[in-house]
Amino acid sequence: LGCSVTACANGEKALEELAGPSSFDLLLTDIALGTGMRGTELAELARQRFPGLSVLLMSGYASALLDAPTGWDLLRKPYTRAELGRAMARVLAARA
């Protein structure tokens, strides 16, 4: 999709990367990150610290099991490359 990707092992590492010298346009995070902070917590902290950052959450869980706040963009797994591209374009355009 023509993007540069920085993968992070957990939410804490993602926040470190976001605060580093590189600039980022989009944070794509799963809601369930394993141990440590959840993706929704990462997304909220990222939005507070980096107001111009677009955020896209993703999950394979059923809606009833999610704690995604209303108003957040959510990409359902499994998704196609085209669906990912459209979701990324939508959140990037909304923040512009």
C-alpha positions, 0 to 999 in steps of 0.5 A: 500500500506504499506505507512505511511500517514500524512494528512494535512489540507492545503498546509501551514500545509504540508510544516510545516510537511515536515520541521519537525523531520519526514522524508518523501519520497513522497508528494501527493497533489491535485492541487486544495486545496481550499483556500490558496496555490494551490497544484502546489505552494506547490509542487514547494516550497516542491521541492525547500526546499526538493530536494530529495522529490518525488512529485505526483500531482493529479486532477479530472479536465480536462487538459484544466483547469489545471496549472500543469507545464510540466514535473510534474507527474499527477495522474488523478481522479478517480483512482484505488488503483493499479493506485495509487501504480504504480504512486507512484512507478514511481515517487519514482523510478525517484527521486532515 
